[in-house]
Amino acid sequence: MKRKRVDIFSFSDFRGGAAKAALIQYRSVMSCNSIDANFYVAEKKKEDSGAIGPNKIEYFFHFIKRSLSYILNSVQITSNQSKHSLNIFSSSFLIKKITASDAAVIHFHWINNDCFSIEAIKSILEQSSISKVIFTLHDEWLFSGSEHCIALNSSRYIEGYNRENRDIKGIDLDRWTFNRKYNIIKVLEKNNVIITVPSTHLKQKAHASLLLRKCRVEVVGNVIDVETFKDQGKAASRKKNGLATNDFIFLFGASDNARHIKGGDLLEESLRYIDSRLTQRKITLLVFGNIKLQLAETININVINLGFISGRKQLAEVYSTADFTLVPSRVESFGQVAAESLACETPVIGYDGTGLIDIIRPSGGGYLVQEFSPVQYGDMMLQATKLDDDQIKCMGKAGRQHILQHYSMEALKNKWKSLYGINEFCEDSSI
C-alpha cells in the first residue's frame, strides 16, 4: 500500500500546551504504518522531537518579525489579558516548506507568533494542488479578532467587529485583524478544509462565530499519553515528595501570565472562603507552574510551590500525590491538566461552561460548578474533603476509564483515519 503523507505545521515542538499537543499528535501519526509525516516548526526546542526547524539565520529573521509584530500590538489598549496575535508576517522557513510540499494533507496546529500571515493562509488555501487542509484550534484566535481568548462578555466574534461594539482604546487592532480574516471566509468554507477543535464547548463557539459558522468543524480531543499518565500510587508518591500521608491534598497548576484565564483569582477567593470553614482534615495545596497565589500568611491552608515541572513522568507523580486537582479556569479550550489528572485517577473540580464539560462527566471523574462562583467552588472543595479514600478512588477510576475511552490514541485513531482519509491505521498505538 502506498503511504499517504501529512505535513504538520506548528510554531513550536515543545514550548506551550499547544506545541506539546501537536507533538504527541505527530508521534501518534508516525506510529502508523500507512502514513508518513513531516513536522515543521518555526521554533525547535526539543532535540529528540522529530520536528524539523529553521537554521539559525532563518530563526533570527523570524524572531525580528515576531518582535516587530509584538511592538505593533502595543498601540491597542485592552482589558483582555490573553495573548494577541496580528499574523502580519510569515516564517520564511515554513513558507519554503509548505510551498515545496506535495503532501496529501496539510495540517496546521498553533501557527501564531507570525508563523503564517493571514494573507499567506489565504494563498495556501487557494492552491488547487492541496487535496485536504486541517486546522486544529487550541484557542479562539481563528474566529476572533487578534485575541486568543474572547472576553466573556463580548459578542464581537458573533456580530462582527465594528465601531459600535468596540471594547478597546487606541487603534482597534482586533477589528483590523478580524476584517483581514473576513477576507478569507470563502477559502475556509471550501470542501477540502476541515477545522478540528478539542471540545464540544469550542465547537459551539466556533459555529456561533461570524467567521466559522458555515465551516466544517469536528471535535477531536487531544491525545493523552495514558501509559505515562497513570496512577503512581498515592502513598509512594507522597513519601517520595515528603508529603504527609493523612493530609487532604489539592493540586493546582498554571502560569502567572495566564492568571486571569486560569482562574487564579477565583481560586484565591475560594481558598479564603473555605479557610474558616474547615473542621476536619488538614489541607495542603500543591501549586505547579510559575503562578503565585496572593494569600494572607495567616491562612490555615499549607501552600507548597513546586515550581515548573517539565517532565511528564514527574508530572504524573505529582498528580498521583493529590486527592483532587483544581481547575478553576474561566477559559479552557480542552482541559489538558484535567485530562492528565484523571488519567492518573485523581478527580477534578472545575467550572461548567468550558471545555471541561467533555472531560468531567456525571458518571464520575469529579465535579463541575456553575460558572464562575468562588463560593460554590469552595463548597464543592469542602464536600470533597468529606469523602473517604474509597470514594475518591472510585471517582478517580471512573475518570481514567473515561479518558481511556475518549482520549487515548487507541480511542482517537479512527477519527484521525477518517479526517486524513487514510484507509489503514497501524495497530501499534504507542506514542
Long-range contacts (C-beta under 8 A, 24 or more apart in sequence): 1-34, 1-423, 1-424, 3-33, 3-34, 3-35, 3-36, 4-34, 4-35, 4-36, 4-104, 4-105, 4-420, 4-421, 4-422, 5-35, 5-36, 5-37, 5-38, 5-102, 5-103, 5-104, 5-105, 6-35, 6-36, 6-37, 6-38, 6-103, 6-104, 6-105, 6-106, 6-107, 6-420, 7-37, 7-38, 7-40, 7-97, 7-98, 7-101, 7-103, 7-105, 7-106, 7-107, 8-37, 8-38, 8-39, 8-40, 8-107, 8-109, 9-40, 9-41, 9-94, 9-97, 9-98, 9-106, 9-107, 9-108, 9-109, 9-111, 9-115, 9-116, 10-39, 10-40, 10-41, 10-51, 10-108, 10-109, 10-110, 10-111, 10-115, 11-41, 11-42, 11-43, 11-109, 11-110, 11-111, 11-112, 11-113, 11-115, 12-41, 12-42, 12-43, 12-44, 12-45, 12-110, 13-39, 13-41, 13-43, 13-44, 13-45, 13-46, 13-49, 13-51, 13-53, 14-45, 14-46, 14-49, 15-43, 15-45, 16-110, 17-138, 17-336, 18-109, 18-110, 18-138, 18-139, 19-45, 19-109, 19-110, 21-109, 21-138, 21-198, 21-222, 21-223, 21-334, 21-336, 22-109, 22-110, 22-136, 23-49, 23-51, 24-222, 24-223, 24-225, 24-431, 25-109, 25-136, 25-222, 25-223, 25-416, 26-50, 26-51, 27-431, 28-223, 28-409, 28-412, 28-413, 28-416, 28-429, 28-431, 29-416, 31-409, 31-426, 31-428, 31-429, 31-430, 31-431, 32-413, 32-422, 32-425, 32-426, 32-428, 33-424, 33-426, 34-422, 34-423, 34-424, 34-425, 34-426, 35-420, 35-422, 35-425, 38-97, 38-103, 40-93, 40-94, 40-97, 40-98, 42-91, 42-93, 42-94, 42-113, 42-115, 43-113, 52-97, 53-93, 54-91, 54-92, 54-93, 55-93, 58-91, 58-92, 58-93, 59-93, 61-92, 62-89, 62-91, 62-92, 62-93, 62-114, 65-89, 65-90, 65-91, 65-114, 66-113, 66-114, 69-114, 72-173, 73-146, 73-173, 75-170, 75-171, 75-173, 76-146, 76-168, 76-169, 76-170, 76-171, 76-172, 76-173, 76-174, 77-168, 77-169, 77-170, 78-147, 78-167, 78-168, 78-169, 78-174, 79-151, 79-167, 80-147, 80-149, 80-151, 80-168, 81-259, 81-260, 81-261, 82-139, 82-147, 82-148, 82-149, 82-258, 82-261, 82-331, 83-112, 83-147, 83-148, 83-149, 84-146, 84-147, 84-148, 84-173, 84-174, 85-112, 85-113, 85-114, 85-141, 85-146, 85-148, 85-177, 86-114, 86-146, 86-173, 86-177, 87-111, 87-112, 87-114, 87-115, 87-116, 87-117, 87-118, 87-121, 87-177, 88-114, 88-117, 88-118, 89-114, 89-117, 90-114, 90-115, 90-116, 90-117, 90-120, 91-115, 91-116, 95-120, 98-124, 102-129, 104-131, 104-132, 104-420, 104-421, 105-131, 105-132, 105-133, 105-134, 105-420, 105-421, 106-130, 106-132, 106-133, 106-134, 107-133, 107-134, 107-136, 108-133, 108-134, 108-135, 108-136, 109-136, 109-138, 110-138, 110-139, 112-141, 112-148, 118-177, 118-180, 118-181, 118-183, 118-184, 119-180, 121-184, 122-183, 122-184, 122-187, 125-184, 125-187, 125-188, 125-190, 125-193, 126-187, 130-192, 131-192, 131-421, 132-192, 132-193, 132-194, 132-420, 132-421, 133-192, 133-193, 133-194, 134-193, 134-194, 134-195, 134-196, 134-419, 134-420, 135-193, 135-194, 135-195, 135-196, 136-195, 136-196, 136-197, 136-198, 136-220, 137-195, 137-196, 137-197, 137-198, 137-202, 137-206, 137-333, 138-198, 138-333, 138-334, 139-333, 140-202, 140-205, 140-333, 142-181, 142-195, 142-206, 142-211, 142-212, 143-205, 143-206, 143-209, 143-210, 143-211, 143-212, 144-174, 144-178, 144-209, 145-173, 145-174, 145-175, 145-176, 145-177, 145-178, 146-173, 146-174, 146-176, 146-177, 146-178, 147-174, 149-261, 149-331, 150-205, 152-330, 157-205, 157-208, 157-209, 157-210, 157-211, 158-208, 158-209, 158-210, 159-210, 160-210, 178-211, 181-211, 182-210, 182-211, 185-211, 185-214, 188-212, 188-215, 189-214, 189-215, 194-218, 194-419, 196-220, 196-419, 197-333, 198-222, 198-333, 198-334, 198-355, 199-332, 199-333, 199-334, 199-335, 199-355, 199-357, 199-358, 200-355, 200-357, 200-358, 201-332, 201-333, 201-353, 201-354, 201-355, 201-357, 201-358, 202-333, 202-334, 202-355, 218-415, 218-419, 219-358, 220-412, 220-415, 220-416, 220-419, 221-334, 221-339, 221-358, 221-406, 221-407, 221-412, 222-334, 222-336, 222-339, 222-407, 223-407, 223-408, 223-409, 223-412, 223-431, 224-339, 224-340, 224-343, 224-403, 224-407, 224-408, 225-312, 225-343, 225-431, 226-343, 226-400, 226-403, 226-404, 226-407, 226-408, 227-430, 227-431, 228-312, 228-313, 228-316, 229-312, 229-315, 229-316, 229-319, 229-340, 229-343, 229-344, 230-316, 230-343, 230-344, 230-345, 230-400, 231-320, 231-344, 231-345, 231-396, 231-400, 232-316, 232-317, 232-319, 232-320, 232-344, 233-320, 234-320, 234-321, 234-323, 237-317, 237-318, 237-320, 237-321, 238-321, 240-317, 241-317, 241-318, 241-321, 243-284, 243-286, 243-304, 243-321, 244-282, 244-284, 246-281, 246-282, 247-281, 247-282, 247-283, 247-284, 247-302, 248-281, 248-282, 248-283, 248-284, 248-323, 248-384, 248-385, 249-283, 249-284, 249-285, 249-286, 249-321, 249-322, 249-323, 249-324, 250-283, 250-284, 250-285, 250-286, 250-322, 250-323, 250-324, 250-325, 250-326, 250-381, 251-285, 251-286, 251-287, 251-288, 251-318, 251-319, 251-321, 251-322, 251-324, 251-325, 251-326, 251-341, 251-346, 252-285, 252-286, 252-287, 252-288, 252-291, 252-293, 252-325, 252-326, 252-327, 252-328, 253-287, 253-288, 253-289, 253-291, 253-309, 253-337, 254-289, 254-291, 255-289, 255-290, 255-291, 256-289, 256-290, 256-291, 256-292, 258-291, 259-291, 260-330, 261-329, 261-330, 261-331, 262-291, 262-328, 262-329, 262-330, 263-327, 263-328, 263-329, 263-330, 263-351, 263-372, 264-291, 264-293, 264-328, 266-328, 266-330, 266-372, 266-374, 266-377, 267-293, 267-326, 267-328, 267-374, 267-377, 268-293, 268-294, 268-295, 269-374, 269-375, 269-378, 270-328, 270-374, 270-375, 270-377, 270-378, 270-381, 271-295, 271-299, 271-301, 271-378, 272-296, 272-299, 273-374, 273-375, 273-378, 274-301, 274-378, 274-381, 274-382, 275-299, 275-300, 275-301, 277-378, 277-382, 278-382, 278-385, 280-385, 280-386, 281-385, 283-385, 286-318, 286-321, 286-322, 288-315, 288-318, 315-340, 316-340, 316-344, 319-344, 319-346, 320-344, 320-345, 320-346, 322-346, 323-347, 323-384, 323-392, 324-348, 324-349, 324-366, 324-381, 324-384, 324-392, 325-349, 325-366, 326-350, 326-381, 327-351, 327-356, 328-372, 328-374, 328-377, 329-354, 329-356, 330-354, 330-371, 330-372, 332-356, 334-359, 335-359, 335-360, 338-366, 339-403, 339-407, 341-399, 342-366, 342-396, 342-399, 342-400, 342-402, 342-403, 343-399, 343-400, 343-403, 343-404, 343-407, 344-396, 344-400, 345-393, 345-396, 345-397, 345-399, 345-400, 346-396, 346-399, 347-384, 347-392, 347-395, 347-396, 347-399, 348-399, 349-377, 349-380, 349-381, 349-384, 351-377, 358-406, 359-402, 360-399, 361-402, 363-398, 363-402, 364-394, 364-395, 364-397, 364-398, 364-399, 364-401, 364-402, 365-395, 365-396, 365-398, 365-399, 365-402, 366-395, 366-399
